[in-house]
Amino acid sequence: MLNPNLDDIQLTKEDYERYSRHLILPEVGVDGQKRLKAASVLCIGTGGLGSPLILYLAAAGLGRIGLVDFDVVDYSNLQRQIIHGTSWVNKPKIESAKNRILEINPHCQVDLYNTRLSSDNALKIFEPYDIVIDGTDNFPTRYLVNDACVLLNKPNVYGSIFRFEGQATVFNYEDGPNYRDLYPEPPPPGLVPSCAEGGVLGILPGIIGVIQATETIKIILGEGKTLSGRLLLYNSLDMSFRELKLRPNPVRPVIEKLIDYEEFCGIPDAQAAEAEQKAAMTEMSVTDLKQLIDSGSDDYVLLDVRNPNEYEIAKIPGSVLIPLSEIENGAGVQKIRDLVNGHKLIAHCKMGGRSAKALSILKDAGIEGTNVTGGILAWSQEVDPSVPQY
């Protein structure tokens, strides 16, 4: 529970009208609304999770909200990032979010940090705020947020989403566990697909984000039982919630300073391996592929290794679909061998990463091939704009 000096906080006549439904709750009342007005919260990310939780915290009467994000609004964000609108596409997300916050609550102080969070700036950015909310989508930043909160002794309200499932908890609060108790070591790079690769139900971050907002308000008010020590798991397809107990690990390493979290998560090594793999691989541009298709040649096989639902969205004429998953489990290798049968193999995916991985597996099986740089996104951008981008 936070302990501001409530004598310094005054509610205005407009506050009494705006927050009347809070004020008549005995668990909130005048003192609780003053606590909300005195509180300061920092949200890392203004995307899927950040959008709903920021909206509700602003509406609840938070006095100060800090936003950390360096991205711009993209059309693909609008399916779930409800704080942003079409008119803000290609503009900074934090500016879009601030505009919406002030529309909801013009008396809220909104601080903007249009920067990538790093070990160099995290402690300075976090220091003025009472609570930090993690709305990020990658492991290096999650470990960074966690460790900075531990060093500054600030609650970390955590949420994450993927496809149809989400989870939420509160870290580093009232001697409870922190993120390293849940994930002592990061997973290998690429093992957990991003939402851009695996997809996400648009409604899902709304549910998890609202849970994060609820936990934040409970911490400010000092009411109820928080999720500290409990990991809440939600499955939207089953409409089910379940809990896992979380406890501090007595032998976990002591966090003494912020480190290089990209290195900790193995990102540089993975990038170096990918670059080495790419250097050893034959590639072709989408314009070269277009020329080959237009030539009428029939001495090649164009392999698409995306998932069937992606193939439904957009495809390159003449391509044959065999998903990467089939190649990885071996079932697709013989299919490709039969297809190639002396022809040149050309492979593509959405952006070039999965097809490069597929060609590496096929090379080990004795099947050489060429990767299409940039995949079908490059095809849409440089060759055929009528092909949808997703």
NUGU-709824 format. One record per atom (N, C-alpha, C): x, y, z. Coordinates in steps of 0.001 Angstrom, whole numbers, plus 500000, padded with zeros to 6 digits. Each point is the difference from the previous one (the first is absolute). Layout:
N
XYZ
...
% end
This chain:
390
500848498802500000
499152501198500000
500881501244500000
499652500971499184
500729501249499947
499487500927501096
500872500884500456
499618500862501133
500256501469499686
499194500592499123
500159501425499718
499443500839501147
500400501265500069
499442500939500980
498689500532499428
498896499447500446
498698500360499432
499570501415500347
500627500597501030
499652501379500348
500372500961498880
500960499589499166
500449500865498907
499148499843498739
499093499022500008
499191499707498823
498578500485500223
499497500785499083
498638500503500096
499194499549498785
498749499610500245
499083499670498915
499184501237499651
499850500245498714
499221501155499537
498529499618499875
499170501006499776
498576499738499773
499826499075498791
500807500228498963
499931499131498817
500407498569500351
501010499837500874
500424498663500427
498845499263500675
499277500705500876
498885499354500703
498938499523499007
499769500774498959
499025499590498997
500537498845499136
501237500155499552
500582499020499086
500152498625500656
500417499990501257
500322498731500662
498953499596501041
498775500438499788
498958499743501008
499787498511500246
500120499183498946
499776498556500179
501125499353500793
501177500592499989
501079499555500880
499740500454501425
499599501250500137
499908500613501321
498960499318500887
498981499417499369
498977499332500812
500372498561500340
501138499534499492
500516498695500418
500767500167501306
499616499315501066
500725500154501271
501486499667499866
500334499060499096
501403499594499835
500834501050499256
499334500961499386
500711501083499307
499763501303500759
498810500541499886
499681501216500733
500888501177499623
499936501059500816
500770501213499728
501494499731500123
500408499286501042
501424499724500183
500553499158498851
499229499013499564
500447499153498897
500153500789498709
499058500904499746
500103500811498781
501179500956500087
500286500472501190
501191500826500179
501263499189499740
500003498744500439
501153499128499732
500215499829498492
498916499813499278
500102499861498551
500539501284499371
499539501115500495
500441501297499456
501472500254500319
500468499479501134
501394500206500408
500952499003499345
499458498924499430
500843498902499518
500645500314498648
501150499382499800
500697500106498712
500339498598499510
499685499746498736
500169498672499409
500760500137498694
500939499085499762
500751499973498747
499605498760499217
499558500184498764
499615498873499153
501060499812498917
500578498816499944
500993499672498981
499265499380498818
499841500776498941
499273499534498822
498594500567499941
499608500475498812
498641500502499792
499325499201498894
500220498678500032
499449499111498985
498776499265500492
499966498685499766
498817499209500328
499640500045501467
500959499783500884
499739500026501437
499898501431500520
500887500867499541
500005501369500477
498723500744499689
499428499741498822
498812500755499575
498852499948501004
499487498819500357
498852499977500913
500351500443501408
501171499619500480
500314500349501385
500214501501500156
500593500647498990
500175501452500053
498646500701499999
499091499536499140
498672500607499924
499282499938501345
500043498831500638
499274499848501268
500682500727501148
501330500053499999
500682500737501062
499738501496499880
500010500505498773
499675501413499796
498582500298500462
499055499115499621
498600500210500386
499799499897501501
500850499208500677
499861499818501448
500493501200500791
500735500914499349
500445501200500688
501460499999500411
500836499173499331
501434500019500297
500560501402499764
500820500474500921
500526501356499883
501143500131499018
500768498923499821
501176500081499130
500236498654499334
500126500022498681
500271498783499233
501186500264499083
501021499148500092
501145500069499105
499895498913498941
500379500326498780
499913499058498890
501374499842499349
500439498743499853
501270499723499330
499704499200498735
500336500563498856
499815499305498718
500733500800498932
500538499317498995
500702500704498924
499436499632498631
498862499309500002
499410499495498763
498974500992499458
499593499781498750
498922500778499406
498796499093499773
498840500595499861
498766499248499785
499994499413498583
499675498705499934
499909499287498722
498571499486499841
499571499831498748
498635499486499775
499763498675500715
501040499154500058
499833498687500636
499797500119501508
500338501156500597
499793500213501437
498529500195500351
499222500539499061
498653500479500317
499036498872500363
500357498757499679
499155498855500324
499899499764501499
500963500502500777
500014499723501438
500464501185500847
500747500936499431
500565501110500771
499009501169499985
498984499874500858
498797500817499870
500194501454500406
501136500340500565
500239501413500343
500316500817498760
500393499327498911
500386500675498765
498878499944498965
499979500983499115
498997500039498942
500648500130498629
499188499872498974
500493500025498627
500743501294499680
499544501112500538
500639501279499690
501413500104500566
500371499075500901
501326500040500613
500984499034499338
499606499311498942
500912499073499318
501231500768499518
501169499402500226
501320500550499653
500440501147500908
499259500222501090
500391501010500979
500417499310501302
500764500669500870
500487499360501232
498861499497500891
500167498786500498
498979499411500857
499804500797501286
501088500487500575
499831500716501275
499244501313499817
500140500627498845
499229501221499736
498519499661499834
499735498904499308
498618499545499833
499378499673501354
500770499271500838
499496499608501317
499757501220500885
500919500959499975
499822501217500815
498741500749499568
499785500105498709
498814500686499492
498726499370500545
499978498666500026
498797499292500490
499863500117501517
501117499912500722
499961500141501462
499398501347500395
500462501062499356
499529501336500358
498566500239499574
499535499248499014
498584500067499637
499149499384501108
500532498944500621
499287499327501085
500148500766501308
501220500456500275
500290500661501270
500973501150499761
499484501198499741
500870501144499671
500881500452501150
499757499479501205
500782500417501159
501143499044500311
500160498963499199
501075499035500208
501310500549499427
501069499898500764
501324500366499476
500527498820499201
500329500227498748
500486498927499126
501448500289499610
500905499106500383
501419500136499680
500338499053498852
500698500493498998
500314499202498827
501498499711499920
500328498734499753
501385499566499800
500055499282498653
500243500772498968
500033499447498636
501386499422499755
500276498864500635
501333499403499964
499903498504500237
501018499291499563
500104498569500309
500512499859501433
499286499233500818
500442499779501373
501301499206499984
500965500418500806
501304499337500020
500557500000501415
501092499278500179
500675499980501301
500559501366500355
500237500831499000
500554501331500247
498956501001500502
498726499804499606
498999501015500363
498902499502500931
499912498689500230
498854499444500729
499873500554501420
501075500001500760
499915500436501395
499578501459500101
500537500828499128
499646501420500021
498537500207499640
499504499238499002
498597500131499597
499066499470501081
500347498863500623
499124499359500988
499915500783501311
501081500652500383
500148500537501359
498838500862500484
499408500903499190
498955500883500542
498642499332500208
499824498755499593
498662499396499990
499805499000501133
498747499892500430
499664499082501088
499939498551499532
499451499786498814
499739498649499477
500420499955498539
500572498866499596
500361499784498600
499123498883499449
499446500209498804
499144499000499354
500706499522498740
500187498703499911
500718499399498873
499005499598498918
499994500770498903
499150499669498856
500836499625498791
501187499428500231
500934499702498915
499733498619499415
500727499690498914
499755498742499297
501289499259499652
501092500279500747
501246499296499715
500755499740501298
500783498939500005
500653499563501241
501089500937500496
500868500568499154
501002500916500549
499388501162500777
498929500587499473
499392501138500692
499300499558501276
499404498812500006
499337499519501221
501011499801501129
501154499430499678
501031499846501034
500529501359500448
500165500919499070
500454501349500341
499007500690500928
498709499958499658
498965500617500839
500019499384501392
500086498678500057
500015499311501283
501174500452500863
501199499962499426
501195500293500793
500027501451500456
499546500913499144
499940501412500392
499010500186501144
498867499299499949
499013500098501086
500561499437501299
500744498905499916
500608499421501204
501007500978500606
500850500587499168
501018500926500502
499378501236500634
498847500437499469
499337501205500517
498875499676500978
499763498700500242
498944499551500908
498630500544499595
499645499773498743
498703500449499491
499181498793499532
498683500009500227
499153498912499492
500032499961498473
499993498790499463
500016499767498557
498732499224499645
499060500672499361
498732499359499628
500166499401498603
499995498690499939
500424499269498800
498819499378499258
500092500022498670
499039499283499169
500676499553498716
499511498924499411
500497499575498692
498874499268499266
500092499994498668
498960499391499169
500629499256498832
499289498980499520
500414499299498788
498817499207499454
499663500257498757
498911499303499303
498677500136500769
499608499000500775
498726500041500727
500191499962501518
501249500094500449
500276499841501429
500762501193500557
499776500270501290
500699501083500658
500295499653501439
500877500787500606
500319499802501417
500282501348500639
499801500044501310
500225501246500741
500387499676501428
500805500878500590
500358499889501409
500589501331500441
500362500081501279
500693501173500540
501332499527500552
501083500579499516
501339499651500453
500540501060500947
500919499552500853
500773500891500865
499110500873500883
499011499384500615
499077500744500851
499807499262501313
500203500692501098
499817499457501347
500751498683500172
501290500033499653
500906498852500145
499596498798499134
499218500262498978
499588498924499106
501058499705498950
499720499043499119
500961499594498976
500194501070498933
501058499853499215
500183500864498844
500073499143498734
500183500648498879
499938499310498706
500998498856499903
501148500129500652
501020498955499935
499599498755500785
499021500122500877
499478498813500669
499096499207499064
499368500678499071
499163499321499006
500857499464498860
500936500820499520
500885499601498899
501454500262500416
500632499031500676
501396500197500416
500935500223498813
499708499322498887
500814500144498795
499083500310498814
500446500848499085
499172500286498817
499974498806499051
498931499845499242
499962498930499001
500964500311498861
500418498991499239
500876500269498848
499323500961499030
500763500903499396
499414500943499037
499254499272498889
498801500502499697
499207499415498925
499103498855500418
500178499493501244
499168498877500439
498552500425500192
499802501205500556
498650500527500218
499698501016498912
499065499704499108
499703500940498910
499388501290500528
500226501081499297
499371501265500347
498551499993499510
499235501010500435
498620500112499513
499962500223498494
501027500664499456
500059500227498559
500159498692499240
500618498997500656
500199498703499363
498866499025500314
499547500020501257
499019499011500433
498576500504500042
499826501338499953
498664500567500055
499497500178501423
498932500780500157
499382500197501308
498546500417499785
499114499430500792
498596500407499984
499904501437500496
499384500878499223
500012501426500317
499434500352501358
499047499234500480
499348500284501284
500877499604501176
500894499039499796
500796499427501088
500777501046500800
500769500905499370
500739500980500801
499090500934500793
498753500171499546
499061500799500776
499737499377501352
499830498684500015
499713499305501253
501206500042500931
501176499668499475
501201499979500840
500375501417500429
499879500970499088
500318501382500348
499095500541501094
498719499664499951
499070500458501035
500337499345501344
500455498749499966
500444499351501244
501206500746500569
500937500386499127
501154500778500465
499563501333500603
499044500657499369
499497501266500541
499345499787501362
499248498915500138
499339499682501266
501024499800501113
501059499228499703
501041499758500999
500694501302500394
500215500862499019
500647501289500273
499155500833500956
498707500076499747
499112500789500853
499919499404501402
499986498671500109
499971499358501325
501257500328500805
501141500024499325
501247500357500691
499927501439500504
499487500899499159
499895501411500390
499048500175501183
498867499314499941
498995500137501058
500367499222501259
500826498959499844
500292499143501135
498824499122500368
499161499669499023
498807499185500224
500101498682499228
499366498975500559
499906498725499296
501287499193500056
499965498872499315
501137499082499938
500601500067498603
501238500399499893
500623500120498679
500438498628499491
500487499990498753
500497498762499391
501445499698500386
500573500754500914
501351499683500459
500032498581500553
500911499182499482
500085498600500418
499057499080499255
499241500565499047
499067499190499201
500129500390498529
500148499028499139
500020500249498557
498638499602499445
499285500997499489
498667499765499445
500121499660498526
499476498844499609
500046499530498614
498593500034499410
499889500569498822
498688500144499352
500036499380498615
498984499189499701
499836499395498681
498670500484499428
500075500813498952
498776500600499465
499139498993499245
500608498968499420
499208499004499267
499155499164500958
500560499689501162
499247499239501003
499222500915500942
500296501328499933
499497500962500982
500256499475501413
501285499712500255
500372499427501289
501151500774500613
499960500094501320
501089500584500766
500535498945500958
501302499970500178
500577499162501041
501210500718500593
500426499558501163
501094500651500703
501133499035500276
501213500523499948
501183499263500449
500627500777501150
500463499288501016
500677500645501123
501411500410499562
500407501183500398
501364500474499769
500633500339501335
501218499532500190
500716500315501237
501394500513499666
500544500874500827
501380500431499790
500961498820500106
500946499943499094
501015498947500027
501111500432500955
500204499256501087
501001500436500998
501430499993499469
500255499289498904
501374499934499471
500147500770498690
499027500847499669
500127500771498767
501152500991500134
500638500327498879
501099500974500044
499510501363500475
500821500672500767
499668501345500468
500188500979498837
499006500841499773
500085501011498941
500723501214500558
501194500252499489
500816501098500521
500103501167499031
499786499737498704
500102501053498994
499285499543498737
499739500945499129
499414499664498708
501108499521499072
499673499043499138
500994499359499134
499600500194498540
500726499352499112
499648499987498581
498965498898499799
498726500373499883
498926499011499963
499863499334498633
500430500664498949
500047499351498687
500973498822500059
501162500238500593
500997498934500127
499505498908500936
499376500403501122
499469499032500962
499008499053499339
499205500530499080
498989499189499313
500535499329498730
501289500151499737
500615499301498871
499727500603498646
499543501252499962
499626500625498729
501198500187499063
501139500560500481
501126500186499076
500499498702499381
500078498919500808
500461498709499474
499033499473498950
498697500167500263
498992499540499033
500083500804498709
500226501315500133
500106500839498812
501252499662499200
501096499705500715
501238499627499312
499831498683499256
499325499040500650
499759498709499347
499100500164498781
499000500881500135
499100500257498872
500736500671498843
500895500940500351
500779500684498965
500940499030499293
500591499094500779
500898498991499416
499227499067499076
498806499610500447
499151499139499174
499598500713498722
499674501286500131
499574500775498836
501146500189499007
501229500210500545
501161500201499131
500298498764499166
499682498827500565
500280498754499289
498849499582499085
498970500842499943
498796499627499261
499855500831498726
499563499357498950
499709500717498759
498679500737500155
499973501281499587
498782500792500113
499656500650498669
498740500379499875
499569500749498826
498974501029500431
499910501100499274
499047501052500322
498631499657499430
498989500707500454
498647499762499482
499897500457498538
500766501008499627
499967500422498587
500623498945499095
501069499343500488
500593498895499229
499012498843499881
499271499745501085
498996498942499960
498902500339499004
499577501255499968
498963500427499055
500476499791498557
501243500329499738
500540499802498652
500024498526499629
500341499166500967
500023498558499747
498599499481499693
499012500447500772
498621499569499771
499515500474498634
500304501274499665
499556500567498724
500680499350498799
501167499394500234
500724499381498878
499316498738499487
499080499462500822
499321498774499605
500797498740500274
501127500152500688
500836498840500316
499237499013500876
500270498711499791
499362498970500830
501040499119500683
501230500554500145
501058499181500601
500203500320501480
498969500530500655
500129500318501428
498722499616500736
500138499847501330
498868499793500906
500020501132501014
498890500735500107
499890501097500965
499282499482501240
500741499888501080
499503499417501240
499620501102500993
498794499925500531
499512500910501032
499942499218501312
500743500450501033
500077499229501244
499176500628501129
499124500945499671
499146500608501024
498902499025500430
499158500453500903
498881499182500459
498838500105499011
499123498990499969
498890500012499037
499125501248500079
499739500511501207
499154501195500112
500682501234499420
501339500053500066
500726501103499378
499943499893498477
500079498771499514
499936499748498550
498656500443499438
498958499861500845
498662500439499592
499936501516499830
500750500720500838
499979501467499966
500658500519498732
501168499473499688
500791500516498880
500918498909499483
500161499938498690
500896498993499423
500638500532498733
501171499457499669
500679500314498750
499562498968498971
499629500422498802
499503499055498987
500972498847499768
499441498796499960
500799498816499709
500702499383501185
499819500578501188
500684499470501179
499302498750500525
500784499144500640
499503498767500604
500183500111501510
498951499734500762
500049500149501450
500423498700500678
501087500047500728
500403498943500941
500518500717501239
499223500068501078
500366500809501172
501325499579500629
500661500951500617
501268499736500675
499855498885501022
498859499957500698
499803498962501022
500117498602499410
499532499814498764
500114498690499345
501447499698499622
500732501030499647
501411499811499659
500798499678501260
499666500673501102
500706499769501261
499762498596500527
498772499476499838
499753498645500522
500360498902499000
500510500405498831
500485499032499018
498988499577498960
498706500237500288
498957499527499083
500052500712498658
500416501261500007
500000500762498760
501243499831499150
501059499409500566
501271499907499274
499860499131498754
499385498845500154
499840499112498841
499056500610498967
498965500704500468
499100500682499061
500786500970499127
500894500742500631
500792500997499264
500985499315499067
500597498909500477
500930499247499148
499303499529498723
498766499501500176
499233499531498835
499626501155499079
499673501164500603
499629501167499205
501177500531499189
501143500089500650
501167500592499357
500455499144498824
500356498770500279
500306499011498948
500813500604498846
501122500628500380
500870500572498977
499742501464499689
498908500565500519
499704501408499778
500680500864501069
500071501291499735
500548500940500953
498958500284501086
500434499975501252
499091500277501115
500156501459500452
498871500717500067
499958501372500504
498977500035501139
500388500550501141
499103499994501162
499756501416500503
498775500215500510
499679501291500616
499042499795501155
499899501051500829
499022500014501096
499456501422500100
499705500475501204
499468501359500137
501097501047499801
501153499789500683
501073501003499934
501370499412499670
500108498677499950
501259499371499629
500647499157501071
499563500137501255
500630499256501089
499647498532500023
498715499693499895
499584498596500053
500470499215498776
500000500652498838
500465499309498798
501497499717500085
500755500918500621
501428499756500205
500205498797500913
499184499911501046
500092498851500909
499635498712499277
498964500053499178
499585498811499244
501105499540499055
500639500948499312
501060499647499051
501212499422500713
500257500462501238
501101499434500783
499727498535500334
498758499700500376
499621498613500291
500098499150498731
499514500547498896
500018499259498732
501429499775499508
500870500966500255
501404499845499601
500635498817500706
499682499863501303
500509498851500761
499474498686499443
498842500076499320
499413498798499381
500468499829498556
500924500860499565
500552499871498656
499227500737498922
499121500925500393
499194500752499029
500414501474500060
500617500502498967
500440501390499940
498865500890499502
500011501255500436
498962500920499551
500406501449500134
499151500889499491
500228501447500023
498892500672500794
500384500955500847
499036500702500841
499585501321499356
498716500336500105
499489501272499474
500125501058501088
500849500983499771
500245501058500986
498727500827500233
499631500131501272
498842500836500342
498662499310499914
499963498795499395
498773499220499951
498841500689499298
498796499595500374
498817500494499299
499697501468500339
500519500493501139
499839501426500287
500757500838498985
501220499574499671
500771500710498976
499324499885498639
499399498849499734
499267499806498738
498857501014499894
499271500184501090
498891500956500010
500495501436499853
501120500306500645
500520501372499991
500684500362498682
500662499028499366
500836500318498847
499476499470498665
499116498987500063
499568499371498748
498505500165499756
499192499566500972
498550499978499789
499284500578501220
499695501302499996
499340500639501146
498610499453500301
499413499267499070
498663499443500252
500043498825500980
501186499452500233
500144498908500958
499922500582501427
499070499524500836
499836500573501341
501242499829500859
500275501003500810
501039499895501020
499319499735501330
500632499179500829
499368499628501268
501039499951501103
% end
